[in-house]
Amino acid sequence: MNAPPSSLPSATSATSESANRPRSLADLFISFTLLALQGFGGVLAIVQREIVDRKRWLTQEEFIEDWAVAQIMPGPNVVNLSLMIGGRHFGIAGALAALAGLLTVPLILVIGLAVLHDRFADSPVVAGALHGMAAVCAGLIGAAGLRLASALKKSPMPLSWCLAISAAGFILVAFLKCPLPWVLFGLGGLACVLTWRRLA
């Protein structure tokens, strides 16, 4: 059953014809539940693989545009993205189904893990396992970033400008410890202006 168009924000007005779409509210709920259960330490790498590569609900370019919008909106990025995808296909009901799938089961697991961690936090085995998972998560996020960078070739801005802005963002956040909102609005605003001038 088709739902009325959503008024929720989206970077793209309609899903690409070449992309698939969620079959139902249950499909949205289950898909985002499975996605969330894979996202230990960060979900960017998992979201990109599941939404773009496996389910093909978004193209690579659409994903980058939607992720950029989700990044600058208040709240967790993946929560914003789930609301946008669910709302685009099934309206408010779809947004709520995607959000429920993203949060319900992980919330139960996190509460259970918090109880276990409180009991075994002093164990060297547990501490070593947590440090190991942190290293794996860093690798996954780095790999996702490299894959998303491939879309820069289609940007209206020259590739050298894109790389310069990316490098500046990395240096400002990683080394100079600048607040993320400042970097997002500063460099993001600069990128928007430069792109607009190229397209004008």
Backbone torsions as a table, in degrees:
resi	resn	phi	psi	omega
1	MET	NA	126.8	-179.1
2	ASN	-79.8	139.9	-179.2
3	ALA	-100.9	159.4	177.4
4	PRO	-64.3	153.8	-179.3
5	PRO	-56.2	144.4	-178.1
6	SER	-88.9	148.7	175.2
7	SER	-96.9	3.0	-179.5
8	LEU	-68.4	152.5	-176.3
9	PRO	-67.3	146.7	177.6
10	SER	-153.3	144.9	179.6
11	ALA	-80.0	-18.2	179.1
12	THR	-127.0	138.8	-174.4
13	SER	-73.5	-27.1	-179.3
14	ALA	-153.4	151.3	179.3
15	THR	-69.9	141.9	-179.3
16	SER	-59.4	146.0	-179.6
17	GLU	-62.3	-27.3	-178.2
18	SER	-80.3	-8.9	-176.9
19	ALA	-94.6	152.6	174.3
20	ASN	-80.5	-178.0	176.2
21	ARG	-143.2	156.6	176.3
22	PRO	-58.8	140.6	-176.7
23	ARG	-76.9	-30.9	-174.7
24	SER	-162.9	175.6	174.5
25	LEU	-63.7	-36.7	178.5
26	ALA	-64.6	-39.0	177.4
27	ASP	-62.0	-42.3	176.2
28	LEU	-60.5	-48.2	-177.1
29	PHE	-61.1	-49.4	-177.3
30	ILE	-66.2	-41.5	-178.2
31	SER	-63.0	-44.2	-179.6
32	PHE	-74.7	-26.3	173.5
33	THR	-65.9	-48.1	178.8
34	LEU	-63.4	-37.5	178.0
35	LEU	-62.7	-45.7	-178.1
36	ALA	-65.1	-35.6	-178.5
37	LEU	-69.9	-16.1	177.7
38	GLN	-94.4	-8.9	-168.2
39	GLY	-94.9	46.1	178.4
40	PHE	-68.5	125.0	177.0
41	GLY	83.4	4.0	-178.4
42	GLY	137.6	141.4	-170.7
43	VAL	-113.3	0.5	-175.6
44	LEU	-56.1	-49.7	-178.3
45	ALA	-62.6	-40.5	-178.1
46	ILE	-70.2	-43.4	-179.5
47	VAL	-60.1	-46.1	-178.8
48	GLN	-62.0	-42.2	-179.2
49	ARG	-68.4	-42.9	-176.0
50	GLU	-74.7	-47.7	-173.7
51	ILE	-75.5	-37.4	-175.7
52	VAL	-94.4	-52.7	-171.9
53	ASP	-79.2	-44.0	-173.8
54	ARG	-89.6	-55.3	-175.8
55	LYS	-86.5	-24.0	179.2
56	ARG	58.5	36.9	174.5
57	TRP	-73.3	-25.7	177.7
58	LEU	-134.9	149.1	169.0
59	THR	-78.4	170.3	179.4
60	GLN	-60.1	-42.4	-178.8
61	GLU	-67.4	-41.8	178.0
62	GLU	-63.1	-39.5	179.9
63	PHE	-62.7	-43.8	-179.5
64	ILE	-64.2	-41.0	178.9
65	GLU	-64.5	-46.5	-179.5
66	ASP	-66.2	-38.6	179.4
67	TRP	-65.4	-36.3	177.8
68	ALA	-63.5	-42.2	177.7
69	VAL	-64.7	-44.2	179.5
70	ALA	-61.3	-32.1	-177.8
71	GLN	-67.5	-38.3	-174.6
72	ILE	-91.2	-9.3	176.5
73	MET	-81.4	151.7	176.8
74	PRO	-62.2	144.8	177.6
75	GLY	102.5	169.3	179.8
76	PRO	-61.3	140.3	-175.7
77	ASN	-57.2	-48.5	-174.1
78	VAL	-70.2	-29.6	175.1
79	VAL	-65.4	-45.4	177.4
80	ASN	-60.6	-42.3	-179.7
81	LEU	-64.5	-41.5	179.9
82	SER	-63.0	-40.3	177.5
83	LEU	-63.6	-39.9	-179.6
84	MET	-66.5	-44.5	-178.7
85	ILE	-68.9	-47.4	179.3
86	GLY	-62.3	-43.6	-179.7
87	GLY	-67.0	-33.0	-179.2
88	ARG	-64.0	-37.0	-174.0
89	HIS	-96.8	-32.4	-174.5
90	PHE	-133.4	17.6	177.9
91	GLY	69.0	-152.2	-177.4
92	ILE	-60.7	-39.1	179.1
93	ALA	-61.0	-39.8	178.4
94	GLY	-67.1	-40.5	178.2
95	ALA	-61.5	-43.1	-180.0
96	LEU	-68.8	-37.6	178.8
97	ALA	-64.5	-44.4	178.8
98	ALA	-63.5	-42.5	179.6
99	LEU	-64.8	-42.4	178.5
100	ALA	-63.2	-41.6	177.8
101	GLY	-63.1	-36.4	-178.3
102	LEU	-70.5	-29.8	-169.6
103	LEU	-110.0	-31.1	-167.1
104	THR	-63.8	-63.2	-177.0
105	VAL	-65.2	-45.1	176.0
106	PRO	-57.5	-35.6	178.7
107	LEU	-62.7	-42.7	178.5
108	ILE	-63.1	-43.3	-179.7
109	LEU	-65.7	-40.2	-179.1
110	VAL	-64.7	-39.8	177.7
111	ILE	-62.4	-43.5	177.7
112	GLY	-63.5	-42.7	179.2
113	LEU	-66.3	-34.8	178.4
114	ALA	-63.2	-39.5	177.7
115	VAL	-64.7	-43.8	179.6
116	LEU	-66.5	-41.0	-179.5
117	HIS	-64.1	-36.9	178.9
118	ASP	-62.3	-30.9	-178.9
119	ARG	-83.5	-35.1	-172.3
120	PHE	-115.7	18.0	-174.9
121	ALA	-60.9	-29.6	-176.6
122	ASP	-84.1	-2.4	-178.9
123	SER	-73.7	128.8	177.2
124	PRO	-60.4	-32.2	179.3
125	VAL	-64.2	-45.3	179.4
126	VAL	-64.5	-43.7	179.3
127	ALA	-61.4	-42.3	178.8
128	GLY	-65.5	-38.8	179.1
129	ALA	-63.9	-40.9	-179.9
130	LEU	-65.4	-39.8	177.5
131	HIS	-65.7	-38.1	178.1
132	GLY	-64.8	-42.8	178.7
133	MET	-64.5	-34.0	178.9
134	ALA	-63.2	-39.0	178.5
135	ALA	-65.7	-40.9	178.6
136	VAL	-64.1	-43.0	179.7
137	CYS	-61.9	-39.8	178.4
138	ALA	-62.3	-40.1	177.6
139	GLY	-64.9	-40.9	178.9
140	LEU	-63.2	-42.9	-179.8
141	ILE	-66.0	-40.5	177.7
142	GLY	-62.6	-42.0	178.9
143	ALA	-64.0	-40.2	178.1
144	ALA	-63.9	-40.3	178.5
145	GLY	-61.3	-41.6	178.6
146	LEU	-65.4	-38.9	179.1
147	ARG	-67.2	-41.6	178.9
148	LEU	-66.7	-27.6	-179.4
149	ALA	-64.1	-21.3	-179.9
150	SER	-62.1	-25.0	179.8
151	ALA	-73.6	-13.4	-180.0
152	LEU	-63.9	-23.0	179.9
153	LYS	-64.0	-23.8	-179.7
154	LYS	-96.9	4.0	-179.6
155	SER	-70.7	144.3	175.0
156	PRO	-61.6	-24.8	177.9
157	MET	-78.6	150.5	173.8
158	PRO	-58.5	148.0	-178.1
159	LEU	-59.0	-35.4	-179.7
160	SER	-63.4	-37.0	177.3
161	TRP	-66.9	-43.1	179.3
162	CYS	-59.3	-45.9	-179.2
163	LEU	-65.4	-37.2	179.4
164	ALA	-65.6	-43.2	178.4
165	ILE	-66.3	-40.1	177.6
166	SER	-62.0	-45.2	179.8
167	ALA	-63.9	-40.6	179.1
168	ALA	-63.1	-41.5	177.4
169	GLY	-61.9	-42.9	179.2
170	PHE	-62.6	-44.9	-178.3
171	ILE	-65.7	-43.1	-178.3
172	LEU	-63.2	-39.1	-176.9
173	VAL	-84.1	-47.0	-172.0
174	ALA	-77.9	-37.3	-172.9
175	PHE	-108.0	-41.0	-178.1
176	LEU	-90.2	-6.8	176.4
177	LYS	57.2	36.0	177.6
178	CYS	-71.1	145.9	177.7
179	PRO	-59.3	136.6	-176.6
180	LEU	-57.9	-42.6	178.5
181	PRO	-57.9	-38.2	178.5
182	TRP	-62.8	-43.3	-179.0
183	VAL	-66.6	-43.7	-178.7
184	LEU	-61.3	-49.5	-176.9
185	PHE	-74.8	-33.6	-180.0
186	GLY	-70.6	-62.0	-179.5
187	LEU	-70.5	-36.8	177.8
188	GLY	-62.7	-42.6	177.5
189	GLY	-63.8	-41.3	177.5
190	LEU	-61.3	-44.0	179.6
191	ALA	-63.5	-39.3	178.6
192	CYS	-63.2	-44.3	-179.7
193	VAL	-63.9	-45.1	-179.4
194	LEU	-63.3	-41.6	178.3
195	THR	-65.4	-41.4	179.5
196	TRP	-62.0	-39.9	179.7
197	ARG	-67.5	-34.4	178.0
198	ARG	-69.5	-33.3	-177.6
199	LEU	-86.6	-18.8	-177.0
200	ALA	-68.9	NA	NA
